[in-house]
Amino acid sequence: MQIGAPWNDRLAEPLAKEHIVQIYRDDRAVVEAVSLFAGHGLGKGEGVILVATVGHLEAVEARLGASGFDLGDLEAWGQLTTFDAARLLSHFFVGGHIDAARFRTTVDDVLTRAHRGGRFPRLRVYGEMVNLLWRANPAATRQLEELWNEAIERHEVSLLCGYRMEAGETSAHFPRDLRTLHSHFIPVEAAL
């Protein structure tokens, strides 16, 4: 599975402060998108943070390893950082709501550590915490996206979000209010 043009170029070379959303039905599509996004960043010496489900993390790490990246060295050097999305979300999702102060503290700490005192001034972040929330709690999902937009501005990172669609759903089924919180929209149809 591949991500078609022009979306593959956007994933490979996002600008600072871009907030991209990838809509997918097939897990292979999100693994391809994240591997492209992360692999190009790592190859350029940028810091990469992956916040994903365990299954997606394992698949992306396998793809990056097969592409020649030594993940152990990248993690030891601090260029690659990974988090289980559910575990990170539990730090600031309390009682069915996002605690904005806890989010800011948690994410600011993660992003500051990833910059490593200037060693990695450019950061790319992939996150799917929003995917864990969006169907059950749309209000919390919107708030989380808004808080990420604040973090993008404070830390000048590029962020890629992933949202899974169900069989038969198209890009038109993705809520407009969530779509407008992103700078770029990669539709389901981008995966070839």
One Martini backbone bead per residue (centre of mass of N, CA, C, O) as a GRO file, in nm:
protein
  192
    1MET     BB    1   0.098   0.035   0.020
    2GLN     BB    2   0.019   0.373  -0.079
    3ILE     BB    3   0.084   0.719  -0.099
    4GLY     BB    4  -0.035   0.956  -0.283
    5ALA     BB    5  -0.042   1.207  -0.476
    6PRO     BB    6   0.054   1.480  -0.277
    7TRP     BB    7   0.066   1.349   0.014
    8ASN     BB    8   0.351   1.226   0.028
    9ASP     BB    9   0.497   1.502   0.033
   10ARG     BB   10   0.371   1.613   0.295
   11LEU     BB   11   0.483   1.384   0.478
   12ALA     BB   12   0.790   1.419   0.407
   13GLU     BB   13   0.749   1.772   0.397
   14PRO     BB   14   0.681   1.929   0.650
   15LEU     BB   15   0.602   2.204   0.802
   16ALA     BB   16   0.612   2.411   1.031
   17LYS     BB   17   0.303   2.394   1.201
   18GLU     BB   18   0.176   2.144   1.097
   19HIS     BB   19  -0.168   1.990   1.071
   20ILE     BB   20  -0.222   1.663   1.005
   21VAL     BB   21  -0.470   1.448   0.848
   22GLN     BB   22  -0.535   1.092   0.861
   23ILE     BB   23  -0.746   0.894   0.675
   24TYR     BB   24  -0.857   0.552   0.759
   25ARG     BB   25  -0.926   0.189   0.711
   26ASP     BB   26  -0.635   0.082   0.678
   27ASP     BB   27  -0.360   0.010   0.858
   28ARG     BB   28  -0.154   0.024   0.624
   29ALA     BB   29  -0.190   0.328   0.569
   30VAL     BB   30  -0.084   0.440   0.840
   31VAL     BB   31   0.188   0.301   0.834
   32GLU     BB   32   0.284   0.437   0.577
   33ALA     BB   33   0.254   0.732   0.665
   34VAL     BB   34   0.432   0.720   0.923
   35SER     BB   35   0.688   0.610   0.789
   36LEU     BB   36   0.728   0.850   0.605
   37PHE     BB   37   0.729   1.076   0.814
   38ALA     BB   38   0.954   0.954   1.002
   39GLY     BB   39   1.180   0.870   0.804
   40HIS     BB   40   1.243   1.152   0.691
   41GLY     BB   41   1.310   1.282   0.960
   42LEU     BB   42   1.541   1.097   1.045
   43GLY     BB   43   1.714   1.141   0.782
   44LYS     BB   44   1.730   1.469   0.865
   45GLY     BB   45   1.768   1.490   1.194
   46GLU     BB   46   1.502   1.463   1.329
   47GLY     BB   47   1.263   1.462   1.556
   48VAL     BB   48   1.068   1.175   1.685
   49ILE     BB   49   0.717   1.120   1.766
   50LEU     BB   50   0.531   0.833   1.886
   51VAL     BB   51   0.165   0.813   1.922
   52ALA     BB   52   0.046   0.485   1.973
   53THR     BB   53  -0.044   0.196   1.923
   54VAL     BB   54   0.105  -0.094   1.961
   55GLY     BB   55   0.054  -0.204   1.673
   56HIS     BB   56   0.157   0.047   1.521
   57LEU     BB   57   0.436   0.065   1.641
   58GLU     BB   58   0.538  -0.210   1.547
   59ALA     BB   59   0.495  -0.161   1.241
   60VAL     BB   60   0.670   0.093   1.212
   61GLU     BB   61   0.931  -0.022   1.329
   62ALA     BB   62   0.960  -0.241   1.115
   63ARG     BB   63   0.980  -0.051   0.872
   64LEU     BB   64   1.224   0.113   0.969
   65GLY     BB   65   1.415  -0.128   1.003
   66ALA     BB   66   1.390  -0.222   0.698
   67SER     BB   67   1.518   0.074   0.613
   68GLY     BB   68   1.786   0.092   0.830
   69PHE     BB   69   1.704   0.159   1.111
   70ASP     BB   70   1.836   0.216   1.440
   71LEU     BB   71   1.631   0.227   1.702
   72GLY     BB   72   1.813   0.207   1.949
   73ASP     BB   73   1.995   0.448   1.877
   74LEU     BB   74   1.772   0.663   1.841
   75GLU     BB   75   1.669   0.641   2.133
   76ALA     BB   76   1.940   0.691   2.283
   77TRP     BB   77   1.980   0.976   2.138
   78GLY     BB   78   1.666   1.107   2.111
   79GLN     BB   79   1.525   1.101   1.817
   80LEU     BB   80   1.340   0.865   1.934
   81THR     BB   81   0.994   0.856   2.046
   82THR     BB   82   0.772   0.646   2.242
   83PHE     BB   83   0.405   0.593   2.274
   84ASP     BB   84   0.133   0.499   2.432
   85ALA     BB   85  -0.164   0.640   2.380
   86ALA     BB   86  -0.329   0.551   2.631
   87ARG     BB   87  -0.119   0.624   2.846
   88LEU     BB   88  -0.087   0.925   2.781
   89LEU     BB   89  -0.387   1.003   2.803
   90SER     BB   90  -0.414   0.927   3.116
   91HIS     BB   91  -0.268   1.196   3.221
   92PHE     BB   92  -0.537   1.400   3.101
   93PHE     BB   93  -0.781   1.192   3.119
   94VAL     BB   94  -1.055   1.295   3.327
   95GLY     BB   95  -1.371   1.205   3.365
   96GLY     BB   96  -1.419   1.254   3.039
   97HIS     BB   97  -1.179   1.472   3.041
   98ILE     BB   98  -0.977   1.733   2.960
   99ASP     BB   99  -0.681   1.840   3.112
  100ALA     BB  100  -0.520   2.114   3.019
  101ALA     BB  101  -0.287   2.136   3.224
  102ARG     BB  102  -0.185   1.844   3.192
  103PHE     BB  103  -0.130   1.854   2.899
  104ARG     BB  104   0.078   2.079   2.894
  105THR     BB  105   0.279   1.945   3.084
  106THR     BB  106   0.322   1.680   2.931
  107VAL     BB  107   0.386   1.789   2.641
  108ASP     BB  108   0.606   1.989   2.709
  109ASP     BB  109   0.798   1.775   2.821
  110VAL     BB  110   0.822   1.598   2.571
  111LEU     BB  111   0.920   1.824   2.372
  112THR     BB  112   1.163   1.926   2.530
  113ARG     BB  113   1.316   1.656   2.539
  114ALA     BB  114   1.326   1.618   2.224
  115HIS     BB  115   1.511   1.869   2.169
  116ARG     BB  116   1.778   1.840   2.332
  117GLY     BB  117   1.906   2.131   2.357
  118GLY     BB  118   1.900   2.157   2.016
  119ARG     BB  119   1.959   1.890   1.859
  120PHE     BB  120   1.624   1.897   1.785
  121PRO     BB  121   1.460   2.152   1.644
  122ARG     BB  122   1.310   1.941   1.475
  123LEU     BB  123   0.966   1.822   1.488
  124ARG     BB  124   0.787   1.510   1.484
  125VAL     BB  125   0.437   1.415   1.519
  126TYR     BB  126   0.257   1.127   1.612
  127GLY     BB  127  -0.111   1.092   1.661
  128GLU     BB  128  -0.388   0.872   1.829
  129MET     BB  129  -0.565   0.979   2.064
  130VAL     BB  130  -0.810   1.085   1.903
  131ASN     BB  131  -0.900   0.801   1.804
  132LEU     BB  132  -0.985   0.701   2.094
  133LEU     BB  133  -1.226   0.938   2.119
  134TRP     BB  134  -1.418   1.048   1.874
  135ARG     BB  135  -1.678   0.865   1.902
  136ALA     BB  136  -1.736   0.896   2.224
  137ASN     BB  137  -1.578   1.209   2.241
  138PRO     BB  138  -1.598   1.490   2.069
  139ALA     BB  139  -1.526   1.717   2.271
  140ALA     BB  140  -1.247   1.604   2.355
  141THR     BB  141  -1.129   1.599   2.073
  142ARG     BB  142  -1.139   1.899   2.014
  143GLN     BB  143  -0.971   1.986   2.257
  144LEU     BB  144  -0.717   1.828   2.181
  145GLU     BB  145  -0.668   1.971   1.911
  146GLU     BB  146  -0.645   2.257   2.031
  147LEU     BB  147  -0.402   2.191   2.215
  148TRP     BB  148  -0.215   2.109   1.987
  149ASN     BB  149  -0.213   2.384   1.847
  150GLU     BB  150  -0.068   2.523   2.076
  151ALA     BB  151   0.187   2.340   2.076
  152ILE     BB  152   0.274   2.401   1.789
  153GLU     BB  153   0.331   2.700   1.843
  154ARG     BB  154   0.533   2.674   2.086
  155HIS     BB  155   0.724   2.429   1.928
  156GLU     BB  156   0.730   2.397   1.615
  157VAL     BB  157   0.561   2.153   1.506
  158SER     BB  158   0.483   1.854   1.344
  159LEU     BB  159   0.150   1.713   1.286
  160LEU     BB  160   0.016   1.379   1.292
  161CYS     BB  161  -0.301   1.242   1.239
  162GLY     BB  162  -0.517   0.956   1.326
  163TYR     BB  163  -0.816   0.825   1.156
  164ARG     BB  164  -1.062   0.587   1.180
  165MET     BB  165  -1.255   0.422   0.950
  166GLU     BB  166  -1.518   0.264   0.842
  167ALA     BB  167  -1.672   0.063   0.660
  168GLY     BB  168  -1.795   0.279   0.398
  169GLU     BB  169  -1.641   0.515   0.473
  170THR     BB  170  -1.565   0.845   0.408
  171SER     BB  171  -1.438   1.156   0.412
  172ALA     BB  172  -1.731   1.281   0.447
  173HIS     BB  173  -1.760   1.155   0.752
  174PHE     BB  174  -1.582   1.365   0.853
  175PRO     BB  175  -1.578   1.603   1.070
  176ARG     BB  176  -1.566   1.939   1.013
  177ASP     BB  177  -1.460   2.046   1.290
  178LEU     BB  178  -1.200   1.870   1.271
  179ARG     BB  179  -1.090   1.953   0.998
  180THR     BB  180  -1.045   2.267   1.075
  181LEU     BB  181  -0.799   2.186   1.288
  182HIS     BB  182  -0.645   2.156   1.015
  183SER     BB  183  -0.418   2.215   0.749
  184HIS     BB  184  -0.440   1.903   0.653
  185PHE     BB  185  -0.604   1.663   0.425
  186ILE     BB  186  -0.608   1.304   0.424
  187PRO     BB  187  -0.762   1.086   0.250
  188VAL     BB  188  -0.860   0.771   0.203
  189GLU     BB  189  -0.789   0.787  -0.117
  190ALA     BB  190  -0.465   0.802  -0.085
  191ALA     BB  191  -0.470   0.501  -0.073
  192LEU     BB  192  -0.324   0.244  -0.303
   0.00000   0.00000   0.00000
